[in-house]
Amino acid sequence: MKTSFFLQPVLAIAIMLPLSAQQGNTPAPDTAAPDAQNTQSPTDPQDRGNTTSATTSVTQDTNTQNSNPDNPDAQPRYRVTVVERSTQAVDYRDRSGTTQVDFKGTSLMPRITGDAKVTGHTGRMAIDASLHHLEPARTFGPQYLTYVLWAITTEGRAVNLGEVVPSDGNARVQLTSGLQEFGLIVTAEPYFAVTRPSDLVVAENVVRSDTKGGIHPISARYQLLQKGQYTVNLTPDKLPATAADKKTPLQMLEAENAIAIAEASGAEQFAPAPLEKAREYLNQARDYERRKQGSKVIATVARAAAQNAEDARLTTLEKKRQQLLAEERRAAQERIQSAQSQAQAESARAEEARREAQREAEQRGLAEQQRQVAEQAAQQASEARAQAQQQLQQAEAARQAAQQQQQALSQQAEQARLQAQQAEQARMQAEQQAEQTRQRLLNQLNQVLQTRDSARGLIVNMSDVLFDTGRATLKPGAKLRLAKVAGIILAYPDLKLEIDGFTDSTGSSSLNQELSERRALAVSDFLVSQGVTANNVITHGYGPSNPVASNTTIAGRQLNRRVELVVSGNAIASTTNGTSTPVTTPQTGTPPPATRPPML
């Protein structure tokens, strides 16, 4: 009896240890580290998984061939619909005690009601959410098995807070989050471990008249997966959960569907290790079910299978995206080389035409000399009348020869003009390709940090929040974004980087000058550590000079505390103004003209 009593806890611990290690070593490819740790309360009867935040966009593919479920070789593409929803976020920062917001159903499920109690603690928020009148998630299709509670930040980032499992239409979720300013939504999902909300939003928070905290009406632009995107290569009726026994635990159904979706996305080829791990966990859960082990042990292993399947799917999407980017870079390089070859060929043909014209001119000169010698000999032997007549004939012949020569020269000039026009067209085509490369690089950098185009080059803006306050130490989130920027820059070897540091006017000029220099150098050192060529990077520190906003307001000072990365080079047809070397002493030069960075 004692052995049976302790079996279930021991099995649960043994399963969660390797799962935690696997999740710590294999981060999802399209996720970024959250601003704060989100955990669930241990008192919650359902284990709702780890928090995952999605910040990387997935490219939309309009190739309908890949959406054919009958084509086993088709590679799926996941489309993302960017929508704008008007909602209200509450700033719970520095609030003690408990406040409350309500839940209201959307047009998809208008009967939903509920509330969420938010209690402030040191460094975290405790959330106790209750929802009522929830219909089964399968109302929206057999591929939807559960609900997920999301926090939407004012920047539009969606954070998975946990799974919502209704019982008789009611559900309660207790969890903690490091976020301090957010709104809450509930969506229908295929399984709990998803990293991006679907467009099936069934409930949103509503601020009450007695809600405490800063109320901020926002138009949060966040990304939602269209309905059916998880089954783009797999019809819903082929999902394992569609025909499963109704007595099968929900966590088992989610795991089976997650593995099927990962397999359909191509994980067998691109992420075999996490996919095989998910299968092993699922087989273990099935074994526990056959041996009638406790429901918590079965749920723990099944959720591990779903999490590993989601990791495999995300890894597959990232590898496919990298593969597509490599193909695009290779095609662009081939186009540039082809244009250069064509320009060189046109130049060679023009040079050959010039030499041919020169040879013809020399031959005409020699012929003219020979003719003059013959005429001179004839004049000496002729009588005066014959000599006059002969001179008349010679004059007529010279006129005709000059006319023919003029016509020949005109034809040569026209040919040379056409060849020059073709060479100019080739040059313009090369410049157009450089502009396309510039626009593509602008779009890539904008997915990581705010980037704008200018005459100096592409200017990437890093705000003060990416550094520790008053220091030049990069935060983990800043390092992750800079690592992505370095990966983009490495794809264009001839690009140059000018890194400019700025501060607000608070404090002494010398301290601000030193802080701006150290922040610029911190960014430079990190990029070089990521593989960027050190000789292609220069830094400046400008202190409080060249502000982009007024230093009389908090918001203006925060905008002025920034680091700008000016990207230039032949590949994007631009160069920075002047030359510089990395600074180790205060800069006295004139900073570049300031333009206020765009606000999200």
Rosetta blueprint (number, residue, H / E / L):
1 M L
2 K H
3 T H
4 S H
5 F H
6 F H
7 L H
8 Q H
9 P H
10 V H
11 L H
12 A H
13 I H
14 A H
15 I H
16 M H
17 L H
18 P H
19 L H
20 S H
21 A H
22 Q H
23 Q H
24 G H
25 N H
26 T L
27 P L
28 A L
29 P L
30 D L
31 T E
32 A L
33 A L
34 P L
35 D L
36 A L
37 Q L
38 N L
39 T E
40 Q E
41 S L
42 P L
43 T L
44 D L
45 P L
46 Q L
47 D L
48 R L
49 G L
50 N L
51 T L
52 T E
53 S E
54 A E
55 T L
56 T L
57 S L
58 V L
59 T L
60 Q L
61 D L
62 T L
63 N L
64 T H
65 Q H
66 N H
67 S H
68 N L
69 P L
70 D L
71 N L
72 P L
73 D L
74 A L
75 Q L
76 P L
77 R L
78 Y L
79 R L
80 V E
81 T E
82 V E
83 V E
84 E E
85 R E
86 S E
87 T E
88 Q E
89 A E
90 V E
91 D E
92 Y L
93 R L
94 D L
95 R L
96 S L
97 G E
98 T E
99 T E
100 Q E
101 V E
102 D E
103 F E
104 K E
105 G E
106 T L
107 S L
108 L L
109 M L
110 P L
111 R L
112 I L
113 T E
114 G E
115 D E
116 A E
117 K E
118 V E
119 T E
120 G E
121 H E
122 T L
123 G L
124 R E
125 M E
126 A E
127 I E
128 D E
129 A E
130 S E
131 L E
132 H E
133 H L
134 L L
135 E L
136 P L
137 A H
138 R H
139 T H
140 F H
141 G L
142 P L
143 Q L
144 Y L
145 L L
146 T E
147 Y E
148 V E
149 L E
150 W E
151 A E
152 I E
153 T E
154 T L
155 E L
156 G L
157 R L
158 A E
159 V E
160 N E
161 L E
162 G E
163 E E
164 V E
165 V L
166 P L
167 S E
168 D L
169 G L
170 N E
171 A E
172 R E
173 V E
174 Q E
175 L E
176 T E
177 S E
178 G L
179 L L
180 Q L
181 E E
182 F E
183 G E
184 L E
185 I E
186 V E
187 T E
188 A E
189 E E
190 P L
191 Y L
192 F L
193 A L
194 V L
195 T L
196 R L
197 P L
198 S E
199 D L
200 L L
201 V E
202 V E
203 A E
204 E E
205 N E
206 V E
207 V E
208 R L
209 S L
210 D L
211 T L
212 K L
213 G L
214 G E
215 I E
216 H E
217 P E
218 I E
219 S E
220 A E
221 R E
222 Y E
223 Q E
224 L E
225 L E
226 Q L
227 K L
228 G L
229 Q H
230 Y H
231 T H
232 V L
233 N L
234 L L
235 T L
236 P H
237 D H
238 K H
239 L L
240 P H
241 A H
242 T H
243 A H
244 A L
245 D L
246 K L
247 K L
248 T L
249 P L
250 L H
251 Q H
252 M H
253 L H
254 E H
255 A H
256 E H
257 N H
258 A H
259 I H
260 A H
261 I H
262 A H
263 E H
264 A H
265 S H
266 G L
267 A H
268 E H
269 Q H
270 F H
271 A L
272 P H
273 A H
274 P H
275 L H
276 E H
277 K H
278 A H
279 R H
280 E H
281 Y H
282 L H
283 N H
284 Q H
285 A H
286 R H
287 D H
288 Y H
289 E H
290 R H
291 R L
292 K L
293 Q L
294 G L
295 S H
296 K H
297 V H
298 I H
299 A H
300 T H
301 V H
302 A H
303 R H
304 A H
305 A H
306 A H
307 Q H
308 N H
309 A H
310 E H
311 D H
312 A H
313 R H
314 L H
315 T H
316 T H
317 L H
318 E H
319 K H
320 K H
321 R H
322 Q H
323 Q H
324 L H
325 L H
326 A H
327 E H
328 E H
329 R H
330 R H
331 A H
332 A H
333 Q H
334 E H
335 R H
336 I H
337 Q H
338 S H
339 A H
340 Q H
341 S H
342 Q H
343 A H
344 Q H
345 A H
346 E H
347 S H
348 A H
349 R H
350 A H
351 E H
352 E H
353 A H
354 R H
355 R H
356 E H
357 A H
358 Q H
359 R H
360 E H
361 A H
362 E H
363 Q H
364 R H
365 G H
366 L H
367 A H
368 E H
369 Q H
370 Q H
371 R H
372 Q H
373 V H
374 A H
375 E H
376 Q H
377 A H
378 A H
379 Q H
380 Q H
381 A H
382 S L
383 E L
384 A H
385 R H
386 A H
387 Q H
388 A H
389 Q H
390 Q H
391 Q H
392 L H
393 Q H
394 Q H
395 A H
396 E H
397 A H
398 A H
399 R H
400 Q H
401 A H
402 A H
403 Q H
404 Q H
405 Q H
406 Q H
407 Q H
408 A H
409 L H
410 S H
411 Q H
412 Q H
413 A H
414 E H
415 Q H
416 A H
417 R H
418 L H
419 Q H
420 A H
421 Q H
422 Q H
423 A H
424 E H
425 Q H
426 A H
427 R H
428 M H
429 Q H
430 A H
431 E H
432 Q H
433 Q H
434 A H
435 E H
436 Q H
437 T H
438 R H
439 Q H
440 R H
441 L H
442 L H
443 N H
444 Q H
445 L H
446 N H
447 Q L
448 V L
449 L L
450 Q E
451 T E
452 R E
453 D E
454 S E
455 A L
456 R L
457 G E
458 L E
459 I E
460 V E
461 N E
462 M E
463 S E
464 D H
465 V H
466 L H
467 F E
468 D L
469 T L
470 G L
471 R L
472 A L
473 T L
474 L E
475 K L
476 P H
477 G H
478 A H
479 K H
480 L H
481 R H
482 L H
483 A H
484 K H
485 V H
486 A H
487 G H
488 I H
489 I H
490 L H
491 A L
492 Y L
493 P L
494 D L
495 L L
496 K E
497 L E
498 E E
499 I E
500 D E
501 G E
502 F E
503 T L
504 D L
505 S L
506 T L
507 G L
508 S L
509 S H
510 S H
511 L H
512 N H
513 Q H
514 E H
515 L H
516 S H
517 E H
518 R H
519 R H
520 A H
521 L H
522 A H
523 V H
524 S H
525 D H
526 F H
527 L H
528 V H
529 S H
530 Q L
531 G L
532 V L
533 T L
534 A H
535 N H
536 N H
537 V E
538 I E
539 T E
540 H E
541 G E
542 Y L
543 G L
544 P L
545 S L
546 N L
547 P L
548 V L
549 A L
550 S L
551 N L
552 T L
553 T L
554 I H
555 A H
556 G H
557 R H
558 Q H
559 L H
560 N H
561 R L
562 R E
563 V E
564 E E
565 L E
566 V E
567 V E
568 S E
569 G E
570 N H
571 A H
572 I H
573 A L
574 S E
575 T L
576 T L
577 N L
578 G L
579 T L
580 S L
581 T L
582 P L
583 V L
584 T L
585 T L
586 P L
587 Q L
588 T L
589 G L
590 T L
591 P L
592 P L
593 P L
594 A L
595 T L
596 R L
597 P L
598 P L
599 M L
600 L L
